[in-house]
Amino acid sequence: MQILYTSQEPLQDIANRLKQVTAADPEREASVRAIIERVRTEGDKALRELSLQFDGEEYSCAPVSDAEFAAAYESVAPAYLEAVRSAAANIRRFHSQQVPHSWFDADATGVILGQMVRPLERVGVYAPGGTAAYPSTVLMSAIPAKVAGVREIVLCTPPRWATPEVLVAAREAGVTSMYRLGSAWAIAAMAYGTETVPRVDKICGPGGPYVVLAKKLVFGQVGIESLPGPTEVFVIADHTARADWVAADMLAQAEHGGIDGVSPCVLVTTSEQLARAVADELGRQLARLARREAAERSVEATGLLVVANSLAEAAELANLIAPEHLELVVEDAWALLPMIRNAGAVLMGEWTPEPVGDYVAGPSHVLPTGGTALFSSPLSVEEFVKRSSLIHYSRQALLRDGPSAVQLAEAEGLGAHAEAVRCRLRDNPEPREA
């Protein structure tokens, strides 16, 4: 792997090397548009034909049955069920702290202002497939929605990856209906509804390029939480870090392979000795990986080792990149934390490897990728609620504030707006009897 030095190259130049640039693909977008339109106009017929064409399995036009869920519980190992329930409890506990509440505030003149918080009615979750099943994504997406108070949670996952493990995770997470549907046609089905798949209010969850494009194209018809790209890890380490542990953490993300084949993995360290030791470890550990090809592709394409002059410099490089996962494998992670401004998840210390966040800690692993942590946040309960402003004015309050409203309306040339207030000020009726 290439080693860069901040003493030889400006931080912004190094950041530019690491930033993911996804080129537009008009042909792919046209294909996804055509799929969405077919599902919108043809419904289940399109789902049957597309599933057969691309997945080799015709859509059954029915959700997963109670009997199939029961069989899934019978087939999974007890240790797996225990792990799912343990993770689910942690996820539920963490997200229960995020639940927003309605509030109201009144003043002496009779103005009552407030905010009503209501959960979405029906949410769609997409659990990707591709090269593996992802029951953890079901937990990390559906449980926050359930905690928010969403009544119906619809899950779609490709037929091949609707494994017993995924079914069990779905039931434990509170999914109310599950469909063996994948790719762009699953997104379209949830966005527009078909004879068997209900239309949802919002769609969340990661996926491959066709899923991400479909989410982008249906936005406005439904809400979406983000357009997630390749998963990524950025490790800041000092001389106290173990090279074998750091390499293992980098490969934990690299093995995903990512959208279009790569998952960036980066180490920034103040120790050149550690950088060279990690390079050696990556080679050794790659040879043992079951998913060696995917990990090797990621390491070769987007793996990078950077030697920084200081931890402050390393933190500033992380802020420029705004990574999805940021590990602080340093002697005092809490002292470094105040320097971090942009990251999807910050994993503190040598005993907090990134997979802990992926599976069991509690915060959702659906995180901003590709530098979007500059302006966006992890999936949370907030994604599954909506707010309505509440405004109540008394006669006394309108007599006080009305003239200002008239002035502002007239400044904008909106006479009808002004008159709707002025007529009340002009007539100035006595308060009506209750």
PAZANU-805449 format. One line per field, with one value per residue (C-alpha): residue number from 0; residue in three letters; chain; x, y, z. Coordinates in pm, whole numbers, plus 50000, padded with zeros to 5 digits. Example, Ala and Ser with C-alpha at 12.3 -4.5 7.8 and 13.67 -1.06 7.14 Angstrom:
2
resi: [0|1]
resn: [Ala|Ser]
chain: [A|A]
xx: [51230|51367]
yy: [49550|49894]
zz: [50780|50714]
***
This chain:
434
resi: [0|1|2|3|4|5|6|7|8|9|10|11|12|13|14|15|16|17|18|19|20|21|22|23|24|25|26|27|28|29|30|31|32|33|34|35|36|37|38|39|40|41|42|43|44|45|46|47|48|49|50|51|52|53|54|55|56|57|58|59|60|61|62|63|64|65|66|67|68|69|70|71|72|73|74|75|76|77|78|79|80|81|82|83|84|85|86|87|88|89|90|91|92|93|94|95|96|97|98|99|100|101|102|103|104|105|106|107|108|109|110|111|112|113|114|115|116|117|118|119|120|121|122|123|124|125|126|127|128|129|130|131|132|133|134|135|136|137|138|139|140|141|142|143|144|145|146|147|148|149|150|151|152|153|154|155|156|157|158|159|160|161|162|163|164|165|166|167|168|169|170|171|172|173|174|175|176|177|178|179|180|181|182|183|184|185|186|187|188|189|190|191|192|193|194|195|196|197|198|199|200|201|202|203|204|205|206|207|208|209|210|211|212|213|214|215|216|217|218|219|220|221|222|223|224|225|226|227|228|229|230|231|232|233|234|235|236|237|238|239|240|241|242|243|244|245|246|247|248|249|250|251|252|253|254|255|256|257|258|259|260|261|262|263|264|265|266|267|268|269|270|271|272|273|274|275|276|277|278|279|280|281|282|283|284|285|286|287|288|289|290|291|292|293|294|295|296|297|298|299|300|301|302|303|304|305|306|307|308|309|310|311|312|313|314|315|316|317|318|319|320|321|322|323|324|325|326|327|328|329|330|331|332|333|334|335|336|337|338|339|340|341|342|343|344|345|346|347|348|349|350|351|352|353|354|355|356|357|358|359|360|361|362|363|364|365|366|367|368|369|370|371|372|373|374|375|376|377|378|379|380|381|382|383|384|385|386|387|388|389|390|391|392|393|394|395|396|397|398|399|400|401|402|403|404|405|406|407|408|409|410|411|412|413|414|415|416|417|418|419|420|421|422|423|424|425|426|427|428|429|430|431|432|433]
resn: [Met|Gln|Ile|Leu|Tyr|Thr|Ser|Gln|Glu|Pro|Leu|Gln|Asp|Ile|Ala|Asn|Arg|Leu|Lys|Gln|Val|Thr|Ala|Ala|Asp|Pro|Glu|Arg|Glu|Ala|Ser|Val|Arg|Ala|Ile|Ile|Glu|Arg|Val|Arg|Thr|Glu|Gly|Asp|Lys|Ala|Leu|Arg|Glu|Leu|Ser|Leu|Gln|Phe|Asp|Gly|Glu|Glu|Tyr|Ser|Cys|Ala|Pro|Val|Ser|Asp|Ala|Glu|Phe|Ala|Ala|Ala|Tyr|Glu|Ser|Val|Ala|Pro|Ala|Tyr|Leu|Glu|Ala|Val|Arg|Ser|Ala|Ala|Ala|Asn|Ile|Arg|Arg|Phe|His|Ser|Gln|Gln|Val|Pro|His|Ser|Trp|Phe|Asp|Ala|Asp|Ala|Thr|Gly|Val|Ile|Leu|Gly|Gln|Met|Val|Arg|Pro|Leu|Glu|Arg|Val|Gly|Val|Tyr|Ala|Pro|Gly|Gly|Thr|Ala|Ala|Tyr|Pro|Ser|Thr|Val|Leu|Met|Ser|Ala|Ile|Pro|Ala|Lys|Val|Ala|Gly|Val|Arg|Glu|Ile|Val|Leu|Cys|Thr|Pro|Pro|Arg|Trp|Ala|Thr|Pro|Glu|Val|Leu|Val|Ala|Ala|Arg|Glu|Ala|Gly|Val|Thr|Ser|Met|Tyr|Arg|Leu|Gly|Ser|Ala|Trp|Ala|Ile|Ala|Ala|Met|Ala|Tyr|Gly|Thr|Glu|Thr|Val|Pro|Arg|Val|Asp|Lys|Ile|Cys|Gly|Pro|Gly|Gly|Pro|Tyr|Val|Val|Leu|Ala|Lys|Lys|Leu|Val|Phe|Gly|Gln|Val|Gly|Ile|Glu|Ser|Leu|Pro|Gly|Pro|Thr|Glu|Val|Phe|Val|Ile|Ala|Asp|His|Thr|Ala|Arg|Ala|Asp|Trp|Val|Ala|Ala|Asp|Met|Leu|Ala|Gln|Ala|Glu|His|Gly|Gly|Ile|Asp|Gly|Val|Ser|Pro|Cys|Val|Leu|Val|Thr|Thr|Ser|Glu|Gln|Leu|Ala|Arg|Ala|Val|Ala|Asp|Glu|Leu|Gly|Arg|Gln|Leu|Ala|Arg|Leu|Ala|Arg|Arg|Glu|Ala|Ala|Glu|Arg|Ser|Val|Glu|Ala|Thr|Gly|Leu|Leu|Val|Val|Ala|Asn|Ser|Leu|Ala|Glu|Ala|Ala|Glu|Leu|Ala|Asn|Leu|Ile|Ala|Pro|Glu|His|Leu|Glu|Leu|Val|Val|Glu|Asp|Ala|Trp|Ala|Leu|Leu|Pro|Met|Ile|Arg|Asn|Ala|Gly|Ala|Val|Leu|Met|Gly|Glu|Trp|Thr|Pro|Glu|Pro|Val|Gly|Asp|Tyr|Val|Ala|Gly|Pro|Ser|His|Val|Leu|Pro|Thr|Gly|Gly|Thr|Ala|Leu|Phe|Ser|Ser|Pro|Leu|Ser|Val|Glu|Glu|Phe|Val|Lys|Arg|Ser|Ser|Leu|Ile|His|Tyr|Ser|Arg|Gln|Ala|Leu|Leu|Arg|Asp|Gly|Pro|Ser|Ala|Val|Gln|Leu|Ala|Glu|Ala|Glu|Gly|Leu|Gly|Ala|His|Ala|Glu|Ala|Val|Arg|Cys|Arg|Leu|Arg|Asp|Asn|Pro|Glu|Pro|Arg|Glu|Ala]
chain: [A|A|A|A|A|A|A|A|A|A|A|A|A|A|A|A|A|A|A|A|A|A|A|A|A|A|A|A|A|A|A|A|A|A|A|A|A|A|A|A|A|A|A|A|A|A|A|A|A|A|A|A|A|A|A|A|A|A|A|A|A|A|A|A|A|A|A|A|A|A|A|A|A|A|A|A|A|A|A|A|A|A|A|A|A|A|A|A|A|A|A|A|A|A|A|A|A|A|A|A|A|A|A|A|A|A|A|A|A|A|A|A|A|A|A|A|A|A|A|A|A|A|A|A|A|A|A|A|A|A|A|A|A|A|A|A|A|A|A|A|A|A|A|A|A|A|A|A|A|A|A|A|A|A|A|A|A|A|A|A|A|A|A|A|A|A|A|A|A|A|A|A|A|A|A|A|A|A|A|A|A|A|A|A|A|A|A|A|A|A|A|A|A|A|A|A|A|A|A|A|A|A|A|A|A|A|A|A|A|A|A|A|A|A|A|A|A|A|A|A|A|A|A|A|A|A|A|A|A|A|A|A|A|A|A|A|A|A|A|A|A|A|A|A|A|A|A|A|A|A|A|A|A|A|A|A|A|A|A|A|A|A|A|A|A|A|A|A|A|A|A|A|A|A|A|A|A|A|A|A|A|A|A|A|A|A|A|A|A|A|A|A|A|A|A|A|A|A|A|A|A|A|A|A|A|A|A|A|A|A|A|A|A|A|A|A|A|A|A|A|A|A|A|A|A|A|A|A|A|A|A|A|A|A|A|A|A|A|A|A|A|A|A|A|A|A|A|A|A|A|A|A|A|A|A|A|A|A|A|A|A|A|A|A|A|A|A|A|A|A|A|A|A|A|A|A|A|A|A|A|A|A|A|A|A|A|A|A|A|A|A|A|A|A|A|A|A|A|A|A|A|A|A|A|A|A|A|A|A|A|A|A|A|A|A|A|A|A|A|A|A|A|A|A|A|A|A|A|A|A|A|A|A|A]
xx: [50000|50108|50227|50172|50329|50156|50500|50528|50170|49904|49613|49360|49546|49547|49177|49105|49269|49038|48710|48479|48371|48084|48052|47705|47590|47311|47258|47212|46979|46768|46742|46627|46374|46228|46203|46027|45780|45699|45627|45422|45204|45200|45222|45266|45296|45616|45744|45692|45869|46160|46219|46225|46453|46712|46677|46573|46275|45923|45769|45508|45269|45243|45426|45630|45379|45356|45441|45762|45858|45793|46008|46287|46289|46314|46611|46840|47088|46992|47313|47210|46866|47027|47267|46981|46780|47082|47161|46794|46775|47082|46945|46606|46765|46984|46708|46459|46676|46610|46230|46114|45801|45531|45549|45338|45420|45175|45229|45019|44838|44690|44944|44996|45278|45389|45514|45319|45532|45368|45519|45497|45220|45407|45779|45969|46302|46536|46784|47044|47182|47437|47707|47559|47244|47225|47000|47186|47056|46701|46760|46938|46668|46343|46396|46441|46116|45939|46068|45943|45591|45558|45263|45353|45706|45743|46064|46195|46503|46616|46473|46810|46891|46559|46736|46604|46844|46688|46334|46413|46572|46265|46025|46241|46268|45892|45856|45485|45517|45808|45845|46102|46182|46514|46682|46512|46176|46149|46204|45948|45694|45723|45715|45404|45237|45112|44828|45022|45292|45157|45276|45494|45564|45942|46208|46533|46824|47144|47184|47375|47384|47042|46880|47047|46945|46589|46571|46698|46438|46137|46223|45932|45685|45812|46075|46419|46676|46989|47165|47427|47739|48030|48100|48430|48660|48915|49149|49354|49622|49932|50238|50035|49814|49861|49929|49741|49429|49437|49478|49189|48967|49055|48980|48649|48525|48730|48568|48231|48363|48126|47919|48090|48356|48542|48512|48768|48994|49243|49493|49635|49904|50176|50402|50575|50673|50307|50218|50475|50374|50007|50102|50271|49977|49728|49915|49925|49562|49432|49569|49345|49018|48724|48626|48982|48897|48657|48887|49193|49010|48917|49266|49430|49183|49116|49341|49579|49833|49913|50184|50085|50297|50052|49720|49570|49673|49525|49198|49188|49233|48943|48730|48808|48709|48405|48423|48138|48332|48614|48819|49036|49294|49515|49643|49377|49081|48877|49143|49134|48754|48701|48901|48657|48380|48274|48212|47917|48023|48325|48458|48667|48975|49137|48854|48592|48644|48410|48206|48085|47905|47785|47617|47565|47646|47309|47343|47221|47487|47304|47547|47636|47898|48110|48178|47811|47885|47976|47604|47406|47363|47314|46972|46774|46425|46411|46384|46052|45861|45721|45648|45356|45374|45079|44979|44690|44629|44383|44210|44451|44753|44631|44568|44931|45104|44859|44994|45341|45194|45016|45339|45533|45259|45238|45617|45589|45302|45059|44747|44516|44751|44738|44359|44306|44465|44342|43975|44007|44187|43935|43626|43788|43491|43426|43530|43262|43096|43242]
yy: [50000|50354|50562|50937|51197|51516|51676|51629|51684|51934|51792|51906|51727|51405|51453|51495|51158|50995|51159|50932|51069|50877|50953|50985|50682|50789|50438|50295|50579|50527|50158|50235|50492|50230|49977|50228|50320|49955|49890|50210|50122|49740|49661|49296|49190|49393|49256|48896|48954|49157|48912|48622|48806|48927|48702|48382|48352|48471|48700|48503|48799|48726|48841|48599|48391|48327|47964|48068|48290|48003|47769|48028|48031|47653|47651|47915|47830|47926|48130|48331|48407|48512|48743|48902|48964|49109|49343|49440|49531|49757|49921|49977|50120|50363|50490|50532|50826|51000|51010|51372|51498|51752|52079|52392|52736|53016|53384|53629|53768|53434|53327|52953|52817|52461|52165|51844|51537|51244|50917|50824|50575|50324|50288|50071|49909|49770|49502|49449|49125|49106|48897|48834|48854|49144|49073|49345|49606|49491|49548|49880|50020|49877|49917|50297|50316|50097|50309|50619|50472|50372|50132|49945|49849|49686|49496|49402|49191|48993|48638|48468|48659|48612|48365|48227|48466|48765|48645|48607|48954|49098|48948|49054|49409|49451|49425|49388|49253|49117|49062|48870|49158|49314|49595|49893|49718|49668|50040|50124|49884|50047|50397|50351|50043|49744|49498|49322|49564|49861|50213|50354|50707|50672|50424|50361|50124|50080|49896|49866|50126|50035|50064|50398|50536|50415|50587|50906|50889|50817|51091|51331|51049|50916|51028|50869|50882|50908|50785|50558|50477|50239|50169|50313|50325|50587|50495|50746|50563|50650|50454|50263|50089|49724|49681|49350|49502|49809|49594|49373|49679|49808|49471|49449|49723|49632|49288|49445|49521|49816|49972|49908|49706|49910|49999|50262|50186|50444|50466|50799|50765|50967|50658|50561|50235|50154|50243|49999|49728|49767|49736|49404|49288|49366|49136|48855|48884|48918|48575|48421|48595|48403|48721|48787|48899|49173|49293|49290|49493|49755|49773|49808|50068|50284|50164|50429|50479|50836|50948|51274|51516|51522|51386|51732|51710|51360|51490|51775|51530|51326|51641|51711|51357|51329|50946|50707|50524|50697|50490|50670|50406|50632|50650|50904|50897|51131|51401|51374|51370|51749|51795|51577|51766|51545|51169|50932|50727|50775|50455|50529|50334|50004|49796|49943|49786|49903|49575|49650|49948|49741|49480|49524|49862|50027|50327|50248|50139|50319|50611|50897|50791|50954|51272|51342|51340|51704|51780|51468|51227|50857|50699|50778|50799|51152|51001|50840|51130|51451|51782|52019|52376|52484|52853|53005|53380|53559|53886|54079|53915|53987|54354|54366|54175|54230|54570|54418|54134|54391|54587|54277|54155|54495|54505|54181|54311|54052|54256|53965|53856|54206|54228|53894|54057|54415|54316|54178|54489|54718|54547|54488|54286|54224|53878|53619|53440|53098]
zz: [50000|49932|50228|50215|50442|50551|50567|50189|50070|50185|50382|50126|49848|50051|50126|49756|49689|49940|49854|49662|49329|49173|48805|48661|48464|48227|48097|48446|48544|48232|48317|48672|48546|48314|48598|48824|48551|48484|48849|48877|48581|48585|48957|49051|48688|48658|48989|48873|48542|48684|48968|48725|48482|48732|49038|48863|49095|49022|49284|49477|49516|49887|50199|50405|50602|50976|50906|50729|51021|51261|51050|51052|51432|51432|51195|51348|51621|51977|52004|51699|51844|52170|51981|51785|52101|52281|51991|51955|52323|52290|51975|52138|52454|52262|52034|52317|52428|52095|52097|52049|52219|52143|52336|52387|52525|52617|52697|52896|52589|52488|52223|52231|52017|51997|51802|51750|51691|51515|51384|51019|50946|50728|50657|50411|50498|50236|50345|50072|49940|49660|49825|50171|50383|50629|50927|51115|50870|50946|51317|51267|51037|51169|51543|51532|51332|51586|51876|51694|51698|51330|51310|50989|50886|50544|50466|50122|50061|49755|49737|49765|50085|50264|50491|50821|50996|50818|50892|51261|51273|51099|51352|51648|51509|51475|51096|51015|50659|50456|50082|49879|49647|49559|49369|49208|49168|49543|49597|49329|49480|49822|49671|49455|49599|49400|49437|49715|49837|50032|49954|50231|50350|50368|50255|50440|50415|50212|49884|49558|49282|49142|49484|49555|49217|49267|49606|49446|49169|49394|49642|49650|49597|49930|50177|50198|50475|50258|49946|50105|49907|49974|50338|50465|50768|50871|51157|51355|51552|51750|51862|52123|51865|51772|51401|51377|51537|51313|51001|51111|51154|50807|50647|50831|50600|50295|50272|50185|49838|49824|49551|49218|49394|49659|50028|50132|50429|50556|50840|50955|51218|51386|51378|51054|51220|51278|50919|50784|51031|50931|50563|50641|50852|50576|50343|50597|50700|50345|50267|50535|50447|50305|50116|50005|49653|49763|50041|49818|49555|49813|49963|49622|49494|49798|50081|50208|50485|50592|50832|51004|51202|51493|51611|51558|51193|51170|51316|51066|50779|50918|50930|50565|50466|50700|50708|50780|51054|51243|51487|51744|51839|52046|52402|52505|52265|52485|52459|52079|52052|52086|51765|51567|51387|51097|51120|51097|51400|51624|51781|52087|52187|52106|52257|52023|51680|51407|51397|51752|51601|51309|51523|51893|52049|51982|51745|51395|51150|50867|50848|50613|50358|50089|50286|50359|50734|50667|50667|50761|51050|51125|51091|51404|51549|51403|51054|51139|51290|51145|51314|51281|51412|51624|51644|51842|51873|52100|52007|52228|52066|51712|51799|51916|51632|51346|51231|51188|50980|50759|50707|50606|50371|50197|50163|49968|49755|49892|49949|50024|50301|50449|50420|50599|50903|50845|50835|51186|51311|51141|51277|51616|51742|52104|52221|52157|52444|52501]
***
